[in-house]
Amino acid sequence: MNAKQERKERSRNTILESAGRLLRSRGIVGARVADVMQGAGLTVGGFYAHFASKDELVSAALHRLGAEYRDRLFTRIEEKPESDRTAVILKRYLSTAHRDATDQGCPFPSIVGEIGTTAPEQRDALAQEIAALIERLESLTPHSQGHKTRTLAIGLVTLMIGGLSLSRALRGTALSDEVIRACRLFSVAATRGLDL
């Protein structure tokens, strides 16, 4: 790779990092191209050298954020006892620290509502990233086989993202903490033998 290509790749990565911060904190509509480029320290005019459209940028950012967050969420999980791995993931995800770090962590609580209503063009990117998260959880899920393992993993991902989304919406109320605790307790109970 020559120096020009390296600069272009660095700029693209900087744009994706800026887009990631804004997607997490403001959602898809709030991640305006001008704000993304300002956050990257670049001019708006340079945007189209990297992406054909905002939709392409959002899709690329969602794929990048999804992969990065999965890596962080599952880091060193193989060092934990097999029977505790799912509970560890749930504790990492469903926490007050994750709830309060709206510009970090999992991007999906910030954007799922928009994809369901005003940004359906991102549905495929979301589906791919949720499927990857389900697969990782499925590989950790003990006590089940076949479709039950997948059903449990889908249920856990749904509870994780939905629980964190609701907890964020209720932030500042006692109910916000209760939502996190209830989701964690229910999820752990499900992994420890609830018949699906």
KEFISE-951339 format. One record per residue (C-alpha): y, x, z; residue number from 1; residue in one letter. Coordinates in Angstrom, 2 decimals, always signed. Example, Ala and Ser with C-alpha at 12.3 -4.5 7.8 and 13.67 -1.06 7.14 Angstrom:
! residues 2
-4.50|+12.30|+7.80|1|a
-1.06|+13.67|+7.14|2|s
END
This chain:
! residues 196
+0.00|+0.00|+0.00|1|m
+3.38|+1.44|-0.96|2|n
+6.52|+1.37|+1.20|3|a
+7.92|-1.74|-0.53|4|k
+4.69|-3.68|+0.02|5|q
+4.61|-2.57|+3.66|6|e
+8.18|-3.81|+4.20|7|r
+7.34|-7.12|+2.56|8|k
+4.23|-7.49|+4.76|9|e
+6.26|-6.67|+7.90|10|r
+8.89|-9.25|+6.90|11|s
+6.19|-11.86|+6.27|12|r
+4.66|-11.18|+9.69|13|n
+8.08|-11.44|+11.34|14|t
+8.67|-14.78|+9.62|15|i
+5.26|-16.06|+10.75|16|l
+5.96|-14.96|+14.33|17|e
+9.30|-16.76|+14.31|18|s
+7.72|-19.87|+12.77|19|a
+5.00|-19.76|+15.43|20|g
+7.52|-19.74|+18.27|21|r
+9.43|-22.65|+16.77|22|l
+6.32|-24.69|+15.94|23|l
+5.17|-24.37|+19.53|24|r
+8.53|-25.22|+21.08|25|s
+10.04|-27.65|+18.54|26|r
+7.21|-28.93|+16.39|27|g
+7.06|-29.04|+12.60|28|i
+10.32|-30.93|+12.01|29|v
+12.16|-28.71|+14.49|30|g
+10.95|-25.52|+12.82|31|a
+13.61|-25.58|+10.12|32|r
+13.47|-22.78|+7.54|33|v
+17.00|-21.64|+8.44|34|a
+16.03|-21.36|+12.12|35|d
+12.77|-19.59|+11.30|36|v
+14.59|-17.02|+9.18|37|m
+17.33|-16.58|+11.79|38|q
+14.63|-16.01|+14.44|39|g
+13.08|-13.41|+12.15|40|a
+16.42|-11.67|+11.67|41|g
+16.32|-12.34|+7.92|42|l
+18.42|-14.32|+5.47|43|t
+17.36|-17.75|+4.25|44|v
+17.53|-16.49|+0.69|45|g
+14.62|-14.14|+1.39|46|g
+12.30|-16.96|+2.40|47|f
+11.01|-17.72|-1.09|48|y
+9.90|-14.13|-1.62|49|a
+7.21|-14.90|+0.98|50|h
+6.46|-18.64|+0.80|51|f
+6.74|-21.27|-1.92|52|a
+7.71|-24.01|+0.54|53|s
+8.06|-24.90|+4.20|54|k
+4.66|-26.62|+3.99|55|d
+3.06|-23.34|+2.91|56|e
+4.80|-21.52|+5.79|57|l
+3.66|-24.09|+8.35|58|v
+0.09|-23.98|+7.08|59|s
+0.01|-20.17|+7.21|60|a
+1.56|-20.17|+10.68|61|a
-0.95|-22.74|+11.97|62|l
-3.87|-20.65|+10.70|63|h
-2.44|-17.52|+12.26|64|r
-1.60|-19.22|+15.57|65|l
-4.99|-20.89|+15.74|66|g
-6.86|-17.61|+15.25|67|a
-4.65|-15.72|+17.69|68|e
-4.96|-18.37|+20.37|69|y
-8.74|-18.64|+19.98|70|r
-9.02|-14.88|+20.39|71|d
-6.92|-15.01|+23.55|72|r
-8.66|-18.08|+24.95|73|l
-12.14|-16.61|+24.48|74|f
-11.28|-13.02|+25.38|75|t
-14.01|-11.31|+27.42|76|r
-15.79|-14.64|+27.89|77|i
-19.16|-12.94|+27.32|78|e
-18.59|-11.08|+30.61|79|e
-18.73|-14.37|+32.53|80|k
-22.01|-15.96|+33.62|81|p
-23.27|-18.19|+30.82|82|e
-23.22|-21.29|+33.00|83|s
-19.52|-20.76|+33.86|84|d
-18.12|-19.93|+30.42|85|r
-17.05|-23.42|+29.41|86|t
-15.41|-23.98|+32.81|87|a
-13.50|-20.70|+32.42|88|v
-12.18|-21.79|+29.02|89|i
-11.12|-25.16|+30.43|90|l
-9.36|-23.48|+33.34|91|k
-7.52|-21.14|+30.98|92|r
-6.44|-23.97|+28.69|93|y
-5.75|-26.77|+31.15|94|l
-3.35|-24.98|+33.47|95|s
+0.20|-25.50|+34.65|96|t
+1.09|-22.05|+33.25|97|a
-0.11|-23.08|+29.77|98|h
+1.64|-26.44|+30.10|99|r
+4.94|-24.75|+30.96|100|d
+4.75|-22.03|+28.29|101|a
+5.72|-24.27|+25.40|102|t
+6.71|-21.35|+23.16|103|d
+3.38|-19.58|+23.74|104|q
-0.26|-20.56|+23.81|105|g
-1.93|-23.25|+21.77|106|c
+0.29|-24.73|+19.04|107|p
-1.64|-27.96|+18.60|108|f
-0.17|-30.07|+21.44|109|p
+3.25|-29.59|+19.84|110|s
+2.28|-30.72|+16.36|111|i
-0.68|-33.14|+16.39|112|v
+1.51|-36.20|+16.72|113|g
+3.62|-35.14|+13.75|114|e
+0.58|-34.49|+11.60|115|i
-0.66|-37.96|+12.44|116|g
+2.65|-39.55|+11.48|117|t
+5.23|-37.55|+9.53|118|t
+3.50|-34.34|+8.40|119|a
+0.10|-35.36|+6.99|120|p
+0.27|-32.48|+4.50|121|e
-0.82|-30.21|+7.39|122|q
-3.97|-32.22|+8.14|123|r
-6.31|-29.79|+6.36|124|d
-4.90|-26.75|+8.18|125|a
-5.24|-28.55|+11.50|126|l
-8.78|-29.71|+10.69|127|a
-9.86|-26.15|+9.85|128|q
-8.42|-24.74|+13.08|129|e
-9.82|-27.53|+15.27|130|i
-13.24|-27.06|+13.62|131|a
-13.09|-23.34|+14.46|132|a
-12.22|-24.13|+18.08|133|l
-15.06|-26.65|+18.27|134|i
-17.51|-24.06|+16.90|135|e
-16.47|-21.51|+19.51|136|r
-16.83|-24.04|+22.33|137|l
-20.11|-25.29|+20.92|138|e
-21.51|-21.76|+21.13|139|s
-20.75|-21.72|+24.88|140|l
-21.99|-25.19|+25.77|141|t
-25.19|-25.11|+27.84|142|p
-27.64|-27.92|+28.64|143|h
-27.53|-29.62|+25.26|144|s
-29.05|-29.28|+21.84|145|q
-28.34|-30.54|+18.36|146|g
-25.67|-33.19|+17.90|147|h
-25.10|-33.51|+21.66|148|k
-23.74|-29.97|+21.83|149|t
-21.31|-30.69|+19.00|150|r
-20.33|-34.04|+20.50|151|t
-19.59|-32.37|+23.82|152|l
-17.54|-29.61|+22.16|153|a
-15.51|-32.17|+20.18|154|i
-14.91|-34.17|+23.34|155|g
-13.79|-31.07|+25.24|156|l
-11.35|-30.00|+22.51|157|v
-9.96|-33.54|+22.37|158|t
-9.56|-33.65|+26.13|159|l
-7.98|-30.19|+26.21|160|m
-5.36|-30.85|+23.53|161|i
-4.72|-34.45|+24.54|162|g
-4.56|-33.59|+28.24|163|g
-2.16|-30.71|+27.71|164|l
+0.01|-32.85|+25.40|165|s
+0.25|-35.64|+27.95|166|l
+0.83|-33.23|+30.81|167|s
+3.71|-31.63|+28.87|168|r
+5.22|-35.04|+28.15|169|a
+5.06|-35.84|+31.87|170|l
+6.35|-32.44|+33.02|171|r
+8.54|-32.76|+36.09|172|g
+6.50|-35.62|+37.51|173|t
+3.59|-35.45|+39.96|174|a
+1.46|-37.17|+37.33|175|l
+1.71|-34.11|+35.06|176|s
-0.27|-31.95|+37.50|177|d
-2.71|-34.78|+38.13|178|e
-3.43|-35.09|+34.41|179|v
-4.33|-31.39|+34.23|180|i
-6.59|-31.59|+37.29|181|r
-8.30|-34.78|+36.10|182|a
-8.95|-33.36|+32.63|183|c
-10.44|-30.18|+34.08|184|r
-12.65|-32.08|+36.52|185|l
-13.85|-34.50|+33.87|186|f
-14.52|-31.69|+31.41|187|s
-16.49|-29.63|+33.90|188|v
-18.50|-32.70|+34.91|189|a
-19.27|-33.36|+31.25|190|a
-20.53|-29.83|+30.69|191|t
-22.72|-29.97|+33.76|192|r
-24.90|-32.82|+32.68|193|g
-23.13|-36.00|+31.70|194|l
-25.51|-37.65|+29.26|195|d
-23.80|-38.16|+25.94|196|l
END
